[in-house]
């Protein structure tokens, strides 16, 4: 037993120790509390936010391994519009886009909840299940009757909704001209959701488009898909939405556009960089300046990225060594905020590889656009950091800039042969995006395989935009974007019968055309291997020369038939022009006993069928040359009209052209040239053997009618010339009289009032100031008036009638352009006015031509058929010199409008002459 004193001493020591321990704990707690940030919350929200930020910047864009098309087929698309009934497209030839574009499925296509549910042989059980789960409780059935069905067309390069239709200053939002480097601008902020272009473009089968800013900036705007680099761009679906907002059109909007959205993957962002002549022109800089500005911008972004990476590395270190929650929160808070800069954040994402767009800053390039000379450097493209980019091209829109002068129609073929993905694009409104398939059709004609040509406007641009998991392909779980065609999509004039976007039909009352069986397969095309090789060998400028064959008759020395002329074998058909200018068939493939093995000889200006008395002339020893057409045709040479062919070589290089004539109405003409009464003659400024001229010649366009280049009221006197001639002194270079017609323009865009222009025309008719106007008023040469607006046309028709009644002389008048001529077809016919349609694929680009007749599937007639129905003398022309060599394509295009072949041929030759 312990003594009381000892026990009391121990209790005292224990009490003192306990008191000391409690005091120490209180002091420690006080010290800790005094160093604790006063703003640190009691929860871990701030820390979790920082963790999420660091995880986010390390997350790659695009669908991950868990993305499932089968799951989407069951659950549907987030873009599904509730109440949309399922659609079953039956009896179709389905080009799916899979297997490098070689898979074709014969059968049915089932669309529901915005996605493809099934295709091929679809069981009744599957259809019944879809019907049972549909709110609509019914299935819309479309019998395709063997028609082609493809994925919706994807346009990788468009300004639709930024450039308005018609073009108006109040809606000109394509470019910002504040500075060359503006990566913080976004195309979505300027998108007009109710522009006329949407319905027109959808009518051409386009369902998805990347909306890019313009080319005025090196880096200027961001869009919903990936592109070049002029700023942020966006991929949109073209159907109207109930919300009518720009954001509601965006396909997979990036998190920077819509925060806290539900998605199983990080959505791609898209940016465009312009590296060509446009920013140099706008900002008076050189390519050296552009290169420096790019590097300067990316260096700013690189510094931010480095700071972010260092910040997140410290966060990761703290997270690994701090096991107390309050300690973790305190240390994370001590780091401050993640380094960010709103202006440069888009370029930081580029460096992280999360933006579809060298090698100096090591980021992947998704696609090069325009890229006219890329076919000359395929091996260099293969060295691109991050993988080979897609190349987005025009088919034939070339040579209007120095940087596009070496473009070649064989570029798609050459690039594809090197395994480089090829995309055909519109650059809408540079080319009307409604006719984007026409670009693929041309690329196919010039050697791009059919499967790759179709892929160039579907699967390939979808993959380049990072959207290949959703659009550009028809397969289970992909978006329900599909087009039903009236003919094979690569046949010229192929027109949609119906278009579906997110499973919703887009054309309320389509006007369908019935196409012949011959157009239900991909067209046969020539072998262009030699020409493609020459394009590369000569770096885009292979030699081009006009060519004449010597004609000879009787050899007096030998007392025998002289050698001369050309023999054509393997001829399918021959078309001839009579003395009245009408074109008819000498024979064609439908004539009994005549097939692809037929032969003719062209000699002394005549075409002779190799039979009967002509057999001697067809002997091989009597001809200069033998040409195997391999089932081709012979036809009269075509005539092009409406472009400055022969007066300009590179449109945007003034030193290469005849120049723009002075206009007396809006300015003045130098006295030394004759003053305001002078009439300029195009024949005096002709340039022969230009590349566009000789390409037209090689494409069967043997004559061109060109007027002086003018931006004003009076252009002057046009001339007709031989496109194969080497100079004006060559015999036949000017086949007829030097002056063909007098050309003027009456327009709302000239800077002087239309009424002033009409008053001027009236004065010149009644009181001529030059010999040229005397020739017009006496009916000796035509008066060609460039005019689009129907109201102006009606005023001109009245003026013509008034003058003819006063003078008792008929004046020959022709309207060119004539976008709204269909509104006055009867009146134009009665007045005896001819029409040259220079935009056979119309677009309402200006207020004065906004009332176009779009043609099928939006209307039964086009302007062309409406005029022909009223017996108007009508021809087809072009506006751009590069397009002159496509005259035969434009004529073939007319065939889908129900025009008889003989009439179609005459529209390219005799009608223009008339």
ZAMARGU-4260 file (C-alpha; in steps of 0.2 Angstrom, whole numbers, plus 5000, padded with zeros to 4 digits):
<rodrens>
0) 5000/5000/5000 | 5007/5017/4994 | 5008/5031/5006 | 4995/5045/5004 | 5009/5058/5001
5) 5017/5048/4987 | 5000/5046/4979 | 4996/5064/4980 | 5013/5068/4972 | 5010/5057/4957
10) 4992/5064/4955 | 5000/5082/4955 | 5012/5077/4942 | 4999/5069/4931 | 4988/5084/4932
15) 5003/5096/4927 | 5007/5085/4912 | 4989/5084/4906 | 4988/5103/4908 | 5004/5105/4898
20) 4998/5094/4884 | 4981/5103/4882 | 4990/5119/4882 | 5002/5113/4869 | 4988/5107/4858
25) 4979/5124/4860 | 4995/5134/4855 | 4998/5122/4840 | 4980/5124/4834 | 4981/5143/4836
30) 4997/5144/4826 | 4989/5133/4813 | 4974/5143/4812 | 4984/5159/4811 | 4993/5153/4795
35) 4977/5146/4787 | 4971/5157/4772 | 4956/5166/4778 | 4947/5163/4761 | 4950/5144/4761
40) 4933/5136/4761 | 4928/5122/4773 | 4925/5111/4757 | 4937/5105/4744 | 4928/5114/4729
45) 4943/5125/4725 | 4955/5111/4725 | 4944/5100/4715 | 4942/5114/4702 | 4961/5115/4700
50) 4962/5096/4698 | 4949/5097/4685 | 4957/5111/4676 | 4974/5101/4675 | 4965/5085/4670
55) 4956/5095/4656 | 4971/5102/4648 | 4979/5085/4647 | 4964/5077/4639 | 4965/5073/4621
60) 4951/5079/4609 | 4940/5067/4600 | 4930/5051/4604 | 4939/5038/4615 | 4940/5019/4615
65) 4923/5018/4624 | 4914/5028/4611 | 4901/5015/4604 | 4891/5017/4588 | 4880/5002/4593
70) 4876/5012/4609 | 4871/5027/4598 | 4860/5016/4587 | 4850/5012/4603 | 4850/5029/4612
75) 4850/5041/4597 | 4858/5057/4594 | 4858/5073/4606 | 4852/5082/4590 | 4836/5071/4589
80) 4820/5082/4588 | 4807/5074/4598 | 4792/5068/4588 | 4802/5065/4572 | 4795/5049/4565
85) 4807/5035/4559 | 4811/5034/4541 | 4814/5019/4530 | 4822/5021/4513 | 4819/5005/4503
90) 4826/4998/4488 | 4842/5009/4487 | 4860/5007/4481 | 4869/5014/4497 | 4886/5020/4495
95) 4891/5020/4513 | 4908/5028/4513 | 4916/5013/4522 | 4931/5002/4515 | 4939/5017/4507
100) 4923/5021/4498 | 4921/5004/4490 | 4907/4997/4500 | 4890/4998/4491 | 4875/4990/4500
105) 4859/4985/4490 | 4844/4986/4502 | 4836/4998/4514 | 4841/5011/4526 | 4832/5014/4543
110) 4834/5031/4552 | 4827/5035/4569 | 4831/5047/4584 | 4844/5056/4573 | 4855/5041/4569
115) 4856/5026/4557 | 4848/5011/4565 | 4851/4998/4552 | 4855/4996/4533 | 4855/4982/4521
120) 4842/4968/4524 | 4832/4975/4538 | 4820/4962/4547 | 4802/4966/4550 | 4806/4964/4569
125) 4818/4978/4569 | 4806/4989/4560 | 4792/4984/4572 | 4803/4988/4587 | 4808/5005/4580
130) 4790/5009/4577 | 4784/5003/4594 | 4797/5014/4603 | 4794/5030/4592 | 4783/5044/4599
135) 4776/5046/4581 | 4770/5028/4581 | 4773/5027/4563 | 4787/5025/4550 | 4789/5036/4535
140) 4793/5025/4520 | 4802/5031/4504 | 4804/5019/4490 | 4820/5024/4482 | 4817/5012/4467
145) 4835/5008/4465 | 4842/5026/4467 | 4858/5030/4474 | 4859/5035/4492 | 4875/5043/4500
150) 4880/5051/4516 | 4876/5069/4517 | 4889/5080/4508 | 4902/5088/4520 | 4909/5105/4515
155) 4926/5108/4524 | 4928/5126/4518 | 4913/5137/4518 | 4908/5155/4523 | 4889/5151/4522
160) 4880/5162/4535 | 4894/5175/4536 | 4893/5181/4518 | 4875/5184/4515 | 4864/5180/4500
165) 4861/5192/4493 | 4877/5201/4498 | 4873/5216/4509 | 4885/5228/4518 | 4875/5226/4534
170) 4878/5207/4534 | 4896/5207/4529 | 4904/5198/4543 | 4917/5186/4534 | 4932/5196/4539
175) 4939/5207/4553 | 4952/5220/4547 | 4958/5225/4564 | 4974/5216/4564 | 4982/5201/4555
180) 4983/5190/4571 | 4966/5188/4579 | 4964/5170/4586 | 4951/5175/4599 | 4938/5179/4586
185) 4925/5166/4582 | 4915/5164/4566 | 4900/5158/4577 | 4898/5175/4584 | 4894/5182/4566
190) 4883/5167/4560 | 4867/5172/4552 | 4855/5158/4554 | 4841/5163/4542 | 4851/5166/4526
195) 4844/5161/4510 | 4860/5150/4506 | 4855/5137/4519 | 4840/5130/4509 | 4849/5131/4492
200) 4864/5122/4499 | 4854/5109/4507 | 4845/5106/4490 | 4862/5101/4483 | 4864/5088/4496
205) 4876/5097/4508 | 4871/5093/4526 | 4886/5099/4536 | 4898/5113/4533 | 4913/5120/4542
210) 4910/5139/4543 | 4927/5148/4542 | 4931/5166/4544 | 4938/5175/4528 | 4956/5176/4522
215) 4960/5194/4527 | 4969/5189/4543 | 4983/5177/4546 | 4974/5171/4561 | 4957/5179/4563
220) 4942/5168/4568 | 4937/5151/4575 | 4924/5140/4567 | 4915/5124/4572 | 4927/5113/4563
225) 4945/5112/4558 | 4953/5121/4544 | 4967/5132/4539 | 4971/5146/4551 | 4962/5163/4551
230) 4954/5160/4568 | 4941/5149/4576 | 4929/5140/4565 | 4914/5129/4568 | 4906/5114/4560
235) 4887/5116/4559 | 4872/5106/4553 | 4862/5116/4539 | 4845/5111/4544 | 4834/5125/4553
240) 4831/5123/4572 | 4817/5127/4582 | 4828/5138/4593 | 4835/5148/4578 | 4851/5151/4586
245) 4868/5149/4579 | 4874/5138/4594 | 4859/5126/4590 | 4867/5122/4573 | 4884/5118/4580
250) 4889/5099/4579 | 4898/5094/4594 | 4901/5112/4601 | 4917/5114/4610 | 4917/5117/4629
255) 4923/5135/4626 | 4906/5137/4618 | 4895/5128/4629 | 4901/5124/4647 | 4896/5109/4657
260) 4889/5100/4643 | 4886/5081/4644 | 4898/5071/4632 | 4908/5056/4633 | 4923/5065/4625
265) 4931/5082/4623 | 4925/5090/4607 | 4937/5096/4594 | 4940/5114/4591 | 4944/5121/4574
270) 4955/5136/4568 | 4960/5143/4551 | 4976/5151/4546 | 4978/5161/4530 | 4995/5161/4523
275) 4993/5168/4506 | 4991/5184/4496 | 4975/5190/4505 | 4982/5196/4521 | 4997/5202/4512
280) 4986/5213/4502 | 4975/5219/4516 | 4989/5223/4528 | 5002/5228/4515 | 5014/5215/4522
285) 5024/5201/4514 | 5025/5182/4517 | 5040/5186/4528 | 5029/5197/4539 | 5016/5184/4540
290) 5029/5171/4545 | 5035/5182/4559 | 5017/5186/4565 | 5013/5167/4566 | 5029/5164/4576
295) 5026/5178/4587 | 5009/5173/4591 | 5013/5155/4594 | 5028/5160/4605 | 5015/5169/4616
300) 5005/5154/4617 | 5020/5143/4620 | 5024/5153/4635 | 5007/5151/4642 | 5007/5132/4639
305) 5024/5130/4648 | 5017/5140/4663 | 5002/5129/4663 | 5011/5113/4662 | 5023/5119/4676
310) 5008/5124/4687 | 4999/5107/4684 | 5016/5098/4688 | 5016/5106/4705 | 4998/5102/4708
315) 5002/5084/4704 | 5016/5084/4716 | 5006/5092/4730 | 4992/5079/4727 | 5004/5065/4729
320) 5013/5070/4746 | 4999/5079/4755 | 4988/5067/4765 | 4978/5079/4776 | 4963/5087/4766
325) 4966/5104/4775 | 4984/5104/4770 | 4981/5099/4752 | 4968/5114/4751 | 4981/5126/4759
330) 4995/5121/4747 | 4984/5121/4731 | 4977/5138/4736 | 4995/5145/4738 | 4998/5141/4720
335) 4985/5154/4714 | 4975/5152/4698 | 4980/5142/4683 | 4989/5153/4671 | 4977/5158/4657
340) 4975/5172/4644 | 4958/5173/4635 | 4966/5180/4619 | 4979/5166/4617 | 4969/5151/4624
345) 4964/5145/4607 | 4982/5144/4601 | 4987/5136/4617 | 4974/5122/4613 | 4982/5121/4595
350) 4999/5117/4604 | 4990/5104/4614 | 4984/5096/4598 | 4966/5099/4602 | 4963/5110/4587
355) 4962/5104/4570 | 4975/5114/4559 | 5025/5121/4554 | 5033/5110/4563 | 5042/5123/4572
360) 5030/5123/4586 | 5025/5104/4584 | 5006/5104/4582 | 4996/5093/4570 | 4989/5101/4554
365) 4972/5094/4549 | 4971/5101/4532 | 4979/5113/4519 | 4965/5123/4510 | 4966/5130/4492
370) 4984/5122/4492 | 4985/5123/4473 | 5003/5118/4472 | 5003/5104/4485 | 5003/5091/4471
375) 5021/5096/4467 | 5027/5092/4485 | 5019/5076/4491 | 5034/5070/4499 | 5035/5086/4509
380) 5017/5084/4515 | 5021/5066/4521 | 5034/5074/4533 | 5021/5085/4542 | 5022/5084/4561
385) 5007/5074/4568 | 5003/5065/4552 | 4999/5068/4533 | 4986/5082/4532 | 4971/5082/4520
390) 4972/5094/4505 | 4956/5104/4501 | 4956/5109/4483 | 4945/5117/4469 | 4943/5107/4454
395) 4947/5120/4441 | 4945/5137/4449 | 4963/5143/4446 | 4975/5155/4439 | 4967/5171/4446
400) 4981/5174/4458 | 5000/5171/4456 | 5000/5159/4470 | 4986/5149/4460 | 4994/5150/4443
405) 5002/5133/4444 | 4986/5124/4449 | 4981/5109/4439 | 4965/5099/4436 | 4976/5084/4439
410) 4981/5088/4457 | 4968/5077/4465 | 4973/5062/4455 | 4992/5065/4459 | 4989/5068/4477
415) 4978/5052/4479 | 4991/5042/4469 | 5003/5047/4484 | 4991/5041/4497 | 4987/5059/4502
420) 4968/5062/4507 | 4959/5074/4495 | 4945/5085/4499 | 4935/5095/4487 | 4928/5111/4494
425) 4917/5126/4489 | 4924/5141/4498 | 4906/5147/4497 | 4901/5159/4490 | 4917/5159/4479
430) 4908/5143/4472 | 4890/5140/4476 | 4891/5126/4489 | 4875/5119/4482 | 4885/5112/4468
435) 4900/5105/4478 | 4897/5088/4470 | 4901/5096/4454 | 4919/5099/4460 | 4920/5080/4464
440) 4913/5076/4447 | 4927/5086/4438 | 4940/5079/4449 | 4933/5061/4444 | 4934/5066/4426
445) 4952/5071/4427 | 4957/5055/4435 | 4952/5054/4453 | 4945/5036/4457 | 4926/5036/4459
450) 4927/5030/4477 | 4939/5044/4482 | 4930/5057/4472 | 4914/5053/4482 | 4924/5052/4498
455) 4932/5069/4494 | 4915/5077/4499 | 4909/5065/4512 | 4920/5054/4522 | 4937/5063/4520
460) 4932/5080/4525 | 4922/5073/4540 | 4938/5064/4546 | 4949/5080/4543 | 4936/5089/4554
465) 4937/5077/4568 | 4919/5072/4564 | 4922/5055/4555 | 4914/5046/4570 | 4897/5055/4566
470) 4896/5061/4548 | 4902/5057/4531 | 4897/5038/4533 | 4881/5028/4532 | 4883/5015/4545
475) 4874/5010/4561 | 4876/5023/4575 | 4881/5037/4563 | 4871/5053/4561 | 4855/5051/4550
480) 4862/5063/4536 | 4858/5055/4519 | 4855/5060/4501 | 4844/5051/4488 | 4850/5055/4471
485) 4841/5055/4454 | 4857/5048/4446 | 4874/5042/4451 | 4882/5057/4461 | 4897/5058/4450
490) 4886/5060/4434 | 4885/5078/4428 | 4869/5086/4434 | 4865/5073/4448 | 4852/5081/4459
495) 4845/5076/4476 | 4827/5069/4476 | 4827/5071/4495 | 4839/5076/4509 | 4839/5070/4527
500) 4848/5079/4541 | 4847/5071/4559 | 4834/5060/4551 | 4823/5075/4546 | 4818/5077/4527
505) 4823/5094/4521 | 4814/5097/4505 | 4795/5099/4507 | 4789/5096/4489 | 4804/5090/4479
510) 4803/5092/4460 | 4811/5075/4454 | 4818/5072/4437 | 4818/5055/4429 | 4836/5051/4423
515) 4841/5037/4410 | 4849/5021/4415 | 4866/5027/4407 | 4867/5040/4421 | 4864/5028/4435
520) 4883/5023/4435 | 4899/5032/4437 | 4904/5040/4421 | 4918/5032/4410 | 4933/5044/4410
525) 4949/5046/4400 | 4966/5040/4405 | 4975/5055/4410 | 4992/5047/4416 | 5002/5056/4403
530) 4995/5073/4406 | 4996/5071/4425 | 5014/5066/4424 | 5017/5082/4413 | 5009/5093/4425
535) 5021/5087/4439 | 5036/5087/4427 | 5034/5105/4421 | 5029/5111/4439 | 5011/5115/4434
540) 5015/5123/4417 | 5016/5110/4404 | 5018/5117/4386 | 5002/5122/4378 | 5001/5127/4359
545) 4987/5129/4347 | 4988/5116/4333 | 4982/5116/4315 | 4982/5101/4303 | 4988/5105/4285
550) 4974/5101/4273 | 4979/5096/4255 | 4969/5091/4239 | 4976/5084/4223 | 4995/5082/4221
555) 4999/5089/4204 | 5017/5082/4204 | 5012/5064/4208 | 4995/5065/4199 | 4988/5057/4215
560) 4978/5062/4230 | 4989/5072/4242 | 4991/5066/4259 | 4981/5077/4272 | 4967/5077/4284
565) 4964/5067/4300 | 4956/5050/4301 | 4946/5046/4317 | 4942/5028/4322 | 4932/5021/4336
570) 4919/5035/4334 | 4903/5034/4343 | 4894/5049/4336 | 4897/5064/4324 | 4887/5080/4326
575) 4887/5093/4312 | 4882/5111/4310 | 4872/5116/4294 | 4873/5133/4285 | 4859/5140/4297
580) 4869/5136/4312 | 4858/5121/4318 | 4867/5106/4325 | 4861/5089/4320 | 4868/5071/4321
585) 4877/5064/4306 | 4876/5048/4316 | 4876/5042/4333 | 4877/5025/4343 | 4858/5023/4341
590) 4859/5021/4322 | 4857/5004/4315 | 4873/4996/4310 | 4884/5009/4317 | 4894/5007/4333
595) 4909/5012/4342 | 4920/5005/4329 | 4915/5018/4316 | 4928/5029/4306 | 4927/5046/4298
600) 4940/5057/4290 | 4940/5076/4292 | 4947/5083/4276 | 4946/5100/4267 | 4933/5106/4279
605) 4922/5091/4277 | 4918/5076/4288 | 4916/5060/4278 | 4910/5044/4284 | 4922/5030/4279
610) 4910/5020/4268 | 4906/5018/4249 | 4914/5031/4238 | 4924/5038/4253 | 4934/5023/4257
615) 4948/5029/4246 | 4950/5045/4256 | 4950/5035/4272 | 4965/5024/4267 | 4979/5026/4280
620) 4991/5032/4267 | 4981/5047/4262 | 4979/5055/4279 | 4991/5065/4290 | 4986/5057/4306
625) 4975/5043/4314 | 4966/5046/4330 | 4957/5033/4340 | 4943/5041/4350 | 4939/5024/4359
630) 4920/5027/4358 | 4921/5046/4359 | 4912/5059/4348 | 4915/5073/4335 | 4906/5089/4336
635) 4908/5107/4330 | 4919/5118/4340 | 4911/5127/4355 | 4911/5146/4357 | 4913/5154/4375
640) 4906/5170/4379 | 4905/5181/4395 | 4923/5180/4402 | 4938/5191/4398 | 4947/5176/4390
645) 4961/5183/4379 | 4962/5199/4388 | 4969/5193/4405 | 4981/5180/4411 | 4981/5182/4430
650) 4966/5191/4435 | 4973/5199/4451 | 4989/5204/4443 | 4986/5220/4433 | 5002/5219/4424
655) 4996/5203/4415 | 4980/5210/4408 | 4973/5222/4395 | 4967/5233/4409 | 4950/5241/4414
660) 4943/5253/4402 | 4938/5271/4408 | 4920/5274/4409 | 4913/5291/4404 | 4897/5289/4414
665) 4906/5287/4431 | 4922/5295/4427 | 4930/5302/4411 | 4940/5295/4396 | 4956/5304/4391
670) 4954/5316/4377 | 4969/5308/4368 | 4959/5292/4367 | 4944/5301/4360 | 4936/5308/4376
675) 4919/5303/4383 | 4913/5298/4365 | 4927/5285/4363 | 4922/5267/4361 | 4936/5254/4366
680) 4939/5239/4355 | 4943/5222/4363 | 4952/5217/4347 | 4966/5230/4351 | 4970/5221/4367
685) 4970/5203/4363 | 4983/5192/4371 | 4985/5175/4362 | 4991/5158/4369 | 4987/5162/4387
690) 4985/5147/4398 | 4966/5148/4401 | 4964/5151/4382 | 4974/5136/4377 | 4966/5125/4390
695) 4949/5130/4383 | 4955/5126/4365 | 4961/5109/4371 | 4944/5106/4378 | 4935/5109/4362
700) 4931/5128/4364 | 4938/5134/4347 | 4931/5152/4348 | 4929/5165/4361 | 4919/5181/4361
705) 4927/5194/4373 | 4922/5212/4377 | 4934/5225/4385 | 4936/5223/4404 | 4925/5236/4412
710) 4918/5240/4429 | 4906/5254/4422 | 4892/5257/4410 | 4900/5256/4393 | 4913/5242/4390
715) 4915/5244/4371 | 4916/5233/4356 | 4919/5214/4358 | 4928/5203/4346 | 4928/5185/4341
720) 4944/5176/4340 | 4951/5158/4337 | 4957/5151/4354 | 4971/5141/4345 | 4979/5155/4336
725) 4996/5161/4340 | 4994/5179/4336 | 4982/5191/4328 | 4991/5191/4311 | 4989/5172/4309
730) 4976/5168/4296 | 4959/5164/4304 | 4964/5172/4321 | 4949/5184/4319 | 4937/5173/4309
735) 4924/5186/4305 | 4923/5205/4307 | 4934/5212/4320 | 4920/5220/4330 | 4906/5208/4336
740) 4894/5218/4347 | 4893/5234/4358 | 4893/5230/4376 | 4886/5240/4390 | 4880/5236/4408
745) 4865/5242/4417 | 4866/5238/4436 | 4861/5244/4453 | 4880/5242/4458 | 4888/5255/4446
750) 4888/5270/4458 | 4876/5280/4447 | 4857/5278/4447 | 4849/5265/4436 | 4838/5279/4429
755) 4854/5289/4424 | 4860/5274/4415 | 4844/5272/4406 | 4844/5290/4401 | 4861/5288/4395
760) 4857/5273/4384 | 4841/5282/4377 | 4852/5297/4372 | 4865/5286/4364 | 4851/5277/4354
765) 4842/5293/4348 | 4858/5304/4347 | 4873/5293/4343 | 4890/5300/4348 | 4901/5287/4338
770) 4901/5275/4323 | 4898/5260/4335 | 4882/5267/4341 | 4877/5271/4323 | 4879/5253/4319
775) 4868/5248/4334 | 4854/5260/4330 | 4854/5254/4312 | 4853/5236/4317 | 4870/5231/4310
780) 4878/5225/4326 | 4870/5218/4342 | 4868/5228/4358 | 4873/5216/4372 | 4867/5222/4389
785) 4874/5214/4405 | 4858/5214/4416 | 4851/5203/4430 | 4836/5212/4437 | 4819/5209/4429
790) 4813/5227/4433 | 4828/5234/4423 | 4825/5221/4409 | 4807/5227/4408 | 4813/5245/4406
795) 4825/5240/4393 | 4812/5231/4383 | 4801/5246/4384 | 4815/5257/4378 | 4818/5245/4363
800) 4800/5245/4358 | 4799/5264/4359 | 4815/5266/4349 | 4809/5254/4336 | 4792/5262/4334
805) 4800/5279/4332 | 4814/5274/4320 | 4805/5259/4311 | 4822/5250/4313 | 4824/5234/4323
810) 4839/5234/4334 | 4847/5217/4339 | 4847/5216/4358 | 4855/5203/4369 | 4853/5201/4388
815) 4868/5193/4397 | 4869/5187/4415 | 4850/5187/4415 | 4847/5179/4432 | 4829/5185/4433
820) 4825/5183/4415 | 4813/5169/4418 | 4801/5182/4426 | 4799/5190/4409 | 4801/5175/4397
825) 4786/5179/4387 | 4790/5197/4385 | 4808/5194/4380 | 4802/5181/4367 | 4790/5193/4360
830) 4803/5207/4359 | 4815/5196/4350 | 4829/5198/4363 | 4842/5184/4364 | 4848/5179/4381
835) 4865/5172/4387 | 4864/5164/4404 | 4882/5166/4411 | 4878/5157/4428 | 4869/5141/4423
840) 4870/5136/4441 | 4863/5152/4449 | 4866/5160/4465 | 4857/5175/4473 | 4873/5184/4476
845) 4867/5202/4474 | 4850/5211/4478 | 4847/5213/4459 | 4848/5194/4455 | 4840/5188/4471
850) 4824/5181/4462 | 4833/5167/4454 | 4824/5151/4448 | 4833/5138/4457 | 4828/5123/4447
855) 4825/5105/4453 | 4823/5099/4466 | 4816/5116/4472 | 4807/5121/4457 | 4801/5112/4441
860) 4810/5124/4429 | 4826/5133/4429 | 4829/5149/4420 | 4836/5140/4405 | 4820/5129/4403
865) 4808/5143/4407 | 4816/5153/4393 | 4816/5139/4380 | 4798/5135/4384 | 4794/5153/4377
870) 4805/5150/4362 | 4818/5163/4368 | 4835/5161/4358 | 4846/5157/4373 | 4864/5152/4375
875) 4875/5147/4390 | 4890/5157/4394 | 4903/5159/4409 | 4909/5174/4419 | 4926/5168/4423
880) 4940/5165/4411 | 4946/5149/4420 | 4928/5142/4418 | 4929/5144/4399 | 4937/5126/4396
885) 4922/5119/4406 | 4909/5123/4392 | 4906/5105/4388 | 4903/5102/4406 | 4890/5116/4407
890) 4881/5109/4391 | 4881/5091/4399 | 4874/5099/4414 | 4860/5106/4404 | 4855/5088/4399
895) 4847/5085/4417 | 4835/5099/4413 | 4826/5089/4399 | 4834/5098/4384 | 4836/5088/4368
900) 4854/5085/4364 | 4854/5094/4347 | 4847/5110/4356 | 4860/5108/4370 | 4874/5107/4357
905) 4868/5123/4348 | 4868/5132/4365 | 4887/5131/4365 | 4890/5137/4347 | 4877/5144/4335
910) 4865/5152/4348 | 4880/5163/4354 | 4884/5168/4336 | 4866/5173/4333
</rodrens>
